[in-house]
């Protein structure tokens, strides 16, 4: 189930995504810290303030230390670890500016203030040392819709069949293939997904669902429009209906709490966790990525991502990550990059990992990994890669 929102810290964290992009501007970091100190002092009273700090930006922690010095020097009262007036200051950023966000509470009164200043130069990677590890696990001439590992076996899903492989003499050797009677009508760009639980296998295809087992290797398929289970990391789930004659989801979704929503059609979905709960991102058909809060209300939009997203549960850089492809223009190979989402803006936390050609499929593989399939235009082969988020030291 989606974790409940408890306490004022969680509520304010949710509010951050709802905060308008416009905010008071400062010339630089010291000016932003002094502006927040002025606002804090204006709450009234002369008692000390309990302040905590965190850095969610690509700036080094030495900049956060400067925030602390400037804020406390400008605040006309003492600072303690805990007091009647509690504040948390976050150093953040988006594509065009840096942000200082202050969450402050006095009794039953809660405030959120944001002060921004322009960043110099392009956005930097937010978490030095964090990286994506790309490992080629399989390659073949036929298209690969998905690939999964089940115990000692590997299962490969193709448009018209599913194949079981076993490891022999250090190589994957085919053991058995089962034909899939896909519907006569369907999208030209067919998509399919494997879900493996222990020795059980579920195959999701437009207009059809198959279930079976690895040992013995059997599969029972039937036509239907059952929802696809979309996983993001190890905790977030979403049931979504695939449009049978297209290559996207039609927007009907069921949440983990059982409630149903009608959303814009989307290609893929991923989630990140923060203290306020789980926030979902959907890659819409118009090229935008829409951010939804725990109630699935649209709170922000992220431009510049491609149509393939996947979430992981790797707890790096203070939160979970989303892996996203870039928008293809047909002239460059595809790439995959990890991001975190801060105040509705995408912040890169790894360098991009390039593929030889377009990514044709992207699905969760494990809690911290994704399965990416890319077609190499030079050879025509489809390569399946396990892409893992590796936390830095």
Helices and strands as residue ranges (DSSP letters): H 7-18, E 24-25, H 29-41, E 49-55, H 61-74, E 79-80, E 85-93, E 97-106, E 109-118, E 131-140, E 146-150, E 153-157, E 161-168, E 171-179, E 192-197, E 200-205, E 208-213, E 218-223, E 228-232, E 236-242, E 249-254, E 260-262, E 266-274, E 277-284, E 289-292, E 298-302, E 305-311, E 322-326, E 335-342, E 345-348, E 353-354, E 359-366, E 369-375, E 382-390
